[in-house]
Amino acid sequence: MKQSKTYEQVVDEILAKGKFGEAPGAYDIRKWMEILGPVDEGLKVIHIAGTNGKGSTSAMVSNILAAGGYTVGLFTSPHLTHFTERIRLVSSKKSDGGITPVEMITEMEISRSDLVRLSAKYLEDDRLPRGNMLDYTLMVAISYFKEKNVDYVVLETGLGGKLDSTNGLTVTPLVAAITSISLEHTAILGDTIEQIASEKAGIIKRGTKAVIGYMSDEAARVVEEVCRNQKVSYERINNLQDGLISLGYQRRNEACARAIIRALNLPVSKEAIDYGIRETKWPGRLEILSEKNPWMMLDGAHNPEGVAVLRESLETAFPGEKYVFIIGVLKDRKYEEMIRTILPVSSEIWTLTPKDERAMTAEELASVVEKLSKEMGINIPVFPWNIADAAGRAQREENRKVVAFGSLYFIGELRDEISIKN
């Protein structure tokens, strides 16, 4: 009798498949569907791509639908702490008044046993060409959501859009949304805004509805052209005035989530929509871990646009304040532009090394900060630390506000370390 694998073994095996396979993920999934049949048949999908904000928008849409009485399968990446975070069920129970109380919106990660059981279907099927880690995780999610008979599935793309694993499914999404577009992963997606917009707009298919988030005209024009070619109706977001959220990217994400709900044209009340938005807590995105002794925030800003919005949010909330920044980045990011953005509002910078093969070391990043600090005529102390030291020092800060940003993997590590020390 074949011995079953442990949860840890299964996760290690999936992660070992790597972020990039021999073929693009969309091709892998289409090939798998030819072999297995349309595993996703019957699912009602909302597909969300974008440079920044796609995870938060996905969470908002899921919570709104749950507040409206629907059960939602939510698929996101990466995870901050546990692999099972990538696959969740979001649901609620209606009160007699028809409005979902705060405590009744529930979110449940896939169980470890279900992850092990469903992973075996794909990891041990010799008919399937080898895929990447997202391929396997996506297929587990689809199988899980089918078993749970969810009303809707919210899918966040992993990378790009056109060639992403999530774009290989056979079902046509009810709504395809592009939250934002800026330069990222240029070696893969293209080195211009127009090229990246074209890649992300690849999730827009004939028969769907589209939402174009708050973005530059040059990016939006490309997405609008794709919509016209596919004969798809769309809403472009130009106004961020009306909403519950006042700061940074979450204003844009809220506007995008509301537009997605409008496109679905479901009988979801304004009260349910507002509840869903207010109750969305997306870890690692403008997340305040503590409000005094120390005041500490974590944010997954990992590209220049995200860091610019982070600074804008901080300056709006605390005019004139200076911060201790904890930073961990990957070598393939535009880290110099990110550093230049935050130096003027820094009192001190601590650099860390994320656990990633593409990571820039704490020492390398500290050297970059020192160089740019001199160039800009700003004398900012810089210290390279390890995760444990940074977490300990941050928690001893009493008078200065501490903000950690960068790679989501690093944010997850730091969050874990702080939880352990607490």
N, C-alpha and C positions, 0 to 999 in steps of 0.2 A: 504493500500500500504506500502510495506516494505521500511523504510527509509535507504537511502544509507549511507555508512560509510564515514568518512573523511579520507584524506590521512594519517593523524597522527594516527588515530584509526587502519587503516589497517597495517601500519608499526609496531605499538605496538603489534598487534595481531600476525603478522609473527614472530617478534623477541621473543615473549612469547613462541613460539613453542620450543625454545632452540636449541642449537648446536647439541645435540644428542637426537634422538628419541628412541622409544622402539626397533626399528630395524635399522640396518645400512641404510644410505640413498639410496644406490644402490638397496637394496631390496624394499624400499618404492616406488621408481620410477618405478621399474619393475612391481610391483603390480598395481600401478596406471595406467600404460600403458595397462595392461590386462583389466582393467575396462573401460578406456576411449578410447582405441585404440592407435595406434602409432602416437601420437600427433607430434612427431618429424620427421615423414616420409618426405623424400625428402630433408632434410637439409644436406648441405655439411659441415662437422664438422672438425675442427682442435682442438685436445684435448691436453692440456698442464698441466703437473704435475711437482712437484719438491719442494725441501726444500726451496730454495731461487731462486728468479729470474723469477718465473712463471708469475707473474703479468706484469712485465716489458717486458718479451718476448712476452706475449699475445698482449700487446699494440703495440710493434714493428711490429709484424706480421700483425695486423689489419691496421696499418698505411701504411705498404708496399703495401698491397692488395688494400687499398683505393687509393694510389698514382698510382697504376696500372689500376685504373678505375673500381674497384669492390666495391660493397656495403657490409659491414661486420657488423654482429651482434657480439658484444663483451660482454662476461659475466665474471665478476671478483668478487672477494671478498677478504677482507671485504671492506666496504666503509670508506672513511676518514671523510667526512662531511655529505653528503646526501645519504640516502638509494638508491636513483635513480641512483647513480654512478655505481651501480652493473650491470646495463643493459643499453648498449649504442649502437648507430648506428654510424659507421665510414664510411665516403664516401668522394667523391671529384668530381670535374668537370674537364674534360680534357681541356687543352689549345690547341690552334691551333698547337703549336709545339710538342704536344704529351707528354709534361712533365708537371706534376701537380705543379702549383705554390704553394709556402708555404701557402698562405692564403686560398687556395682552398681545403685543407684537413679539413673536418669538423667533429666534434664529437658532438653527441646529446644524452643526457640522455633520458630515457623513461619519458614521461610526468607523472605528478602526477595523472591526470585523467585516463590515460591508466593503470597505476599501480593499481589504485583502481578497475577499471572495470575488468581487467584480473584476479586480485587476487580473486575476488568474485567467479569465476568459480571453484576455487579449495578450498578456505576456507569454502564455503557454500555447497559443494557437500558431502552429508552424506554417499555416497558409498565409499569414500576414507578413508582408514585407516589413523590415525593421523601420520603426518610426522614431520620432523624437519624444522627449518627455511630455510635451503638451499633447501630442496625439493620444498617448495612453491615458493621461489624466482626463482629457475631454471625453473619451469613449466611456470611461468609468462613470463620469458625471451624467452623460446621456442615459446610460443604462440605469443608473440610480434614480434619475428623475422620472424615467418611464415606470419603474417599479413603484414609485411613490405617487404616481398619477397626478403630477402637478398640473396646475391650470396654465401657467406660463413659465418659460425659461428665459432668464436674462444671461446672455453670454458676453463676457468681456474678451476682446481679442488679446492675444499674447503679444504679437509684434506685427505692426503694419495693418494689413487688412486683406488685400487681394490674395496673398499666398499663405496667410495664417491658417493654422489647423482648423479654427472655428469656421472658416469660410469653405470648408470641404463638405459640410453637411448637405444632405439632399433636400431638406425643407427650405422653403423661401421664408425669410423672416417677415413678421408682420410689420416691424419697424426696424430700420437701420439708422443709427445715429453716429455722427462724427462730432466728438465733443470739442476738440481743438486741434490745431496743426501748427507745429514749429519744427525746426531742424532737429532731428534725432536719428541715431542709427544710420548715418548717411552712407556708410559702406554697403548697407543692405537695401535701404529704402530709396536712396537717391540723395543728391547733394543740393537740391533746390526745394523751395517750398512747394512749387508746382508738382515736382516728381513725388514728393511725400504725400501730397494731397491726393494724387492719382492712385497711389498704392492703398491708402486708407479708404478711399471711395470705392475700392473694389468690392466692398461688402454690400454695395447697393445693387440690387437686382430687380429686374422687371417683376412687377407684382407686389412689391413692398411699398412702404411709405418711408420717407427720409426726413431726418432732422439734422440741420446743419448748425452746429454750435457757434458760440461767439468767437469769431476768428477774423483774420485779416481778409481784405477783399481779394488779394491774389490767391489765397487758399480757397476761399469760398467760391470763386469763379470756376475753379477746376471741378469742385464737387457739384456745383449747379449744372455744369455741362454734362457730367456723368448722369445726373438725374434726368436731364432732358433727353439724352440718348437712350436711356432705359425707359423713357416715358413714365417716370415716377414723380408723383406729387411730393412736394417738400415744404418744410417751414424752415426759414433761416432766422436765427436769433440775432437781433440787432439791439434790443432794449433790455437792460438789466435793472430797470427802475423798480419794478414790482416784484417783491419777494420777501421771504422771511430772513434771509441771510444777508449780512451787510459787508462781509469781508472776503477779499481775494477770490480765489478760484471757485470757492464753494458757491458764490453768487452765480457764476457761469454754469456750474454743474446743476444748481437748482433750476435755472431757466431751461436747461437742456432736458432735465427730468420732467418738468411740467409739460414741455412740448411733446415728449414721447407719450405721455399719458393722453394728451389731446389727440395725438395721431391714432392711438388705440381706440378712441371713441367709446370708452367703457362707462357704465353708470357708477363712477367713483365720485363721491361728494367732495366739495371743497374742504370740508372738515377732515375727511380721510387723507386728502392730499397734504394738507398742512401738518397733520399728525405724522404722516410718513416722513416728511422732510425734517421736522423737528426731532424725530427720534432716530435719525440716521447718525450713527457714530462710527466713523470709518477710521480705525486705528492707524496711526502714522501719518495722518493728513491734518495739519494744523491741530494736532491733538495736545491739549494741555494736560500734562501728567499731574502737576501740582500747582497750586496758585499762591503758595507762600512757603518760604524757608525750605527749598527754593521755589521760585516760579520757574517752571520748566515746560517747554513745548517740544514736540517731535513733529517733523514734517518730511514727507518723502520727496521733496523738491530735488530733482536730480538732473535738471537741464536748465539752461539760462532763463527760459521763459518762466519755469516754475519758481526759480530763485527770485526773479524779479517780482513775481506776485507775492511771494513770501515776504520780501522786504516791504512791499506796498501795504500788506496786511498789518505788519508790525508797526509801521510808521503811522498808519491810521489809528490803530488801537492805543499806541503809546508814543505820541509825538516827542521827538528829542531824545528818546531812550537809546542807550548803547547796550549791546548784548555780548555775552560769552557764547560763541558759536562752536559747536562740536560738529566736525565735518568728516565724512568718509565718502570717497568717490571712486569711480571706475576710470581706467585709463582712456577709454574710448569716449568719454564725455568732454564737453567744452568747459573744463574746470576753471580755466583762467578767467573766462567771462563771468562765471559764477562767483569766483572770489572777488573780482573787481566790484561786483554788485553789492556784496555785503561788507566790504572793508570800511566804508564810511559810517556804518552803524555798528561797528564792532568795538568792544573794549578789550577783548582777548579772543584768540582762536586756538582750539584744540583739534589736532588732526588724529584720525584713527585709520586703521587698515580694515576694510570690509573683508569678510570671508568669501572671496570670489576670485577665480583665476585671472580675471581682468582687473583686479583691484590695484589702485595706486597705493603704495605704502604710506604710512603715517609720516615717515621721514621725507619721502619724496614730495608729498603734498605740503609739508611744513616749509620746505625749500622754496616751493612755488609761491606760497603765501608771503614769505620774507621778501622774495624778489619783487613781487607786485606791490607790496607795502612800501618798499623803497621807491619804486617807480612813481607811485601816487603821492609820495610825501606824507604817508600816514604811518606813524610809529606804533604798530600793534604787536604786542607780545604773542609769540606762537609756541605751542608746546605739543610735540607728538606723544600720545599716550596709547596704552592698550585699552580695550573696552572696560575691563574691571576698574582700572585706575580712574578713567574718565567718569564712570558711573559714580564711584565713591566721591570724587572731588565735586561733581555736580551737586550731589546731595548735601554737601557741606557748605555750599554757597548760601549766603543769607541776604545779601543786599543787591546782588546782580541777577538779572534774568538770564536764563540759559536756554538756548535754542539749538537743537540738533537737527541736521538735515543732510540729505544725500541719498545714497543707494538704499532702497527699501530693505534689502537684506541686512545692511548695517543698522538701520533703524530698528528692525526686529531684534537683532542681537542686543542692542543697547537697552531696548525696552525690557527684554528678558533679564538682563543683568540688574537693572534697577528694581525689577519685581523681586529678584532673589535677595537683594540687599534690604528691601523693605520687609 
